[in-house]
Amino acid sequence: MADFKQAFKITILGNEGGYNPGIGEKETYMGIDRGANPTWSGWPVIDTVKTNNPGLSTSKINLLLSQNISLQSNIEKFYKVNYWDNVNLDNVKDQQLANNLFDCAVNQGEGTARRFMQISCNYVIASLKVAIKPLILDGKIGKLTLAVFNNLPPAKLNAEINAEREASYRSDKGYAAWGKIWEHRLKQYA
């Protein structure tokens, strides 16, 4: 079964980066957006570091925050509960598929990841012309979705997940500003 820590390393440590003071956008740390997650328990730690070190550069704030073991553990738990577990990725057999869906959940929303998981199954079922009943696109990742997903060819599923993600990115109003960064994320899963 898929390993959360591998996906976390690629998506959060590799793509989300460290502290962003929010110039022109909301403040973020390790991809956790203060506007979307104002009650996250890590913000008081970050606020204390900023208050105790006025005028400190972003790179030095990042260094101090990265050394806070409790904060780093908090971040892992946040992503495990809110993005990995919400898509039921512990029960996905293929690590690369789980990595891709975790990245999708973090960057495009866990509901989108669940939907793309089911859409990709139905597309692969149709393209292979196998005698499997298409999934109901309800966004619920239970035993049936997992059984179908885990028994279809991973490379075909991955290609379809990427196609869905790319189409979603291209239709997003932020594509002009963020498109190159979003497409770079997909290349990791091609």
C-alpha positions in Angstrom: 0.0 0.0 0.0 1.0 3.6 -0.6 3.3 5.4 1.9 2.2 8.9 3.0 5.8 10.0 3.8 6.9 9.5 0.2 4.1 11.6 -1.2 4.6 14.3 1.5 8.3 14.6 0.6 7.5 15.1 -3.1 4.5 17.4 -2.8 5.0 19.4 0.4 8.8 19.5 0.7 9.3 19.5 -3.0 6.5 21.7 -4.4 4.9 23.8 -1.6 8.0 25.4 -0.2 8.4 27.3 3.1 7.1 30.6 4.4 5.5 33.1 2.1 4.5 36.4 3.8 1.6 36.8 1.4 2.6 39.7 -0.7 -0.3 40.0 -3.1 -1.9 36.8 -1.7 -2.6 35.1 1.6 0.3 34.2 3.9 1.3 30.5 3.6 3.7 28.1 5.2 4.5 24.8 3.6 1.5 25.3 1.4 -1.0 25.9 4.3 -2.9 29.0 3.3 -3.8 31.3 6.2 -6.9 32.5 4.4 -8.2 29.0 3.9 -7.0 27.6 7.2 -7.1 30.5 9.7 -7.5 28.3 12.8 -4.6 25.9 12.0 -2.7 25.4 15.2 0.7 26.2 13.5 -0.1 29.9 13.0 0.5 30.9 16.6 4.0 29.4 16.4 4.7 31.3 13.2 3.3 34.5 14.7 5.5 34.1 17.7 8.6 33.7 15.5 7.7 36.8 13.5 6.9 38.9 16.6 10.1 37.8 18.4 12.2 38.5 15.3 11.0 41.8 13.7 12.5 42.6 10.4 13.9 39.1 9.9 14.2 38.0 6.3 11.9 35.3 4.8 14.8 32.9 4.5 15.7 33.3 8.1 12.1 32.9 9.2 12.1 29.7 7.1 15.2 28.5 8.9 13.8 29.1 12.4 10.5 27.5 11.4 12.2 24.5 9.9 14.0 23.8 13.1 10.8 23.7 15.1 10.2 19.9 15.3 6.7 20.3 16.9 5.6 22.6 14.0 7.0 20.2 11.4 5.2 17.3 13.0 2.0 19.4 13.1 2.3 20.1 9.3 2.7 16.3 8.5 -0.4 15.6 10.6 -2.4 18.4 8.9 -1.7 17.0 5.5 -2.2 13.4 6.5 -5.6 14.0 7.9 -6.9 16.6 5.5 -5.5 15.5 2.2 -4.2 11.9 2.3 -6.8 10.3 4.5 -9.7 12.3 2.9 -8.8 10.5 -0.4 -8.3 7.1 1.3 -4.8 6.9 -0.2 -3.5 4.5 2.5 -5.5 1.9 0.5 -4.1 2.6 -2.9 -1.6 -0.1 -4.1 0.5 2.0 -6.5 2.7 4.6 -4.9 3.0 6.8 -8.1 -0.8 7.0 -8.3 -1.1 7.9 -4.6 1.6 10.5 -5.0 -0.3 12.1 -8.0 -3.6 12.1 -6.2 -2.1 13.5 -3.0 -0.5 16.3 -5.1 -3.9 16.9 -6.8 -5.7 17.0 -3.4 -3.2 19.6 -2.0 -3.1 21.8 -5.1 -6.6 21.3 -6.6 -8.6 20.2 -3.6 -9.4 16.8 -2.1 -12.8 16.7 -3.6 -11.3 17.2 -7.0 -8.8 14.4 -6.4 -11.6 12.0 -5.4 -13.6 12.9 -8.5 -10.6 12.5 -10.8 -9.9 9.1 -9.2 -13.4 7.9 -10.2 -13.4 9.6 -13.6 -10.0 8.0 -14.4 -11.4 4.6 -13.5 -14.4 5.0 -15.8 -12.3 6.3 -18.7 -9.9 3.3 -18.4 -12.8 0.8 -18.1 -14.3 2.2 -21.3 -11.0 2.4 -23.2 -10.1 -1.2 -22.3 -13.6 -2.4 -23.0 -13.6 -4.5 -19.8 -16.7 -5.9 -18.2 -16.7 -3.7 -15.2 -19.6 -1.5 -14.3 -18.6 2.2 -14.4 -18.3 3.9 -11.0 -20.9 6.3 -9.8 -19.2 9.7 -9.6 -20.1 10.5 -6.1 -16.7 11.5 -4.8 -16.8 8.8 -2.1 -13.7 6.6 -2.1 -14.9 3.4 -0.5 -14.3 -0.3 -1.1 -15.8 -0.4 -4.6 -13.8 2.6 -5.9 -10.6 1.2 -4.4 -11.2 -2.3 -5.7 -11.7 -1.0 -9.2 -8.8 1.5 -9.0 -6.3 -1.0 -7.6 -7.1 -3.5 -10.4 -6.8 -1.2 -13.4 -3.4 -0.6 -15.2 -1.6 2.1 -13.1 0.0 3.8 -16.2 -3.4 4.2 -17.9 -5.0 5.6 -14.7 -2.1 8.0 -14.2 -2.3 9.3 -17.7 -6.0 10.0 -17.3 -5.6 11.6 -13.9 -2.9 13.9 -15.5 -5.3 14.7 -18.4 -8.1 15.6 -16.0 -5.7 17.7 -13.9 -4.3 19.5 -16.9 -7.8 20.3 -18.3 -8.8 21.6 -14.9 -5.7 23.8 -14.7 -6.2 25.2 -18.2 -9.8 26.2 -17.4 -8.8 27.9 -14.1 -8.8 31.7 -14.1 -5.4 31.6 -12.5 -3.8 29.7 -15.3 -2.2 32.8 -16.9 -0.3 33.5 -13.7 0.3 29.9 -12.4 0.0 27.7 -15.4 3.7 27.0 -15.8 4.1 26.1 -12.2 1.0 23.8 -12.3 2.2 22.1 -15.4 5.6 21.5 -13.8 3.8 19.6 -11.0 2.3 17.3 -13.5 5.6 16.4 -15.1 6.6 14.6 -11.9 3.8 12.1 -12.6 4.0 11.7 -16.4 
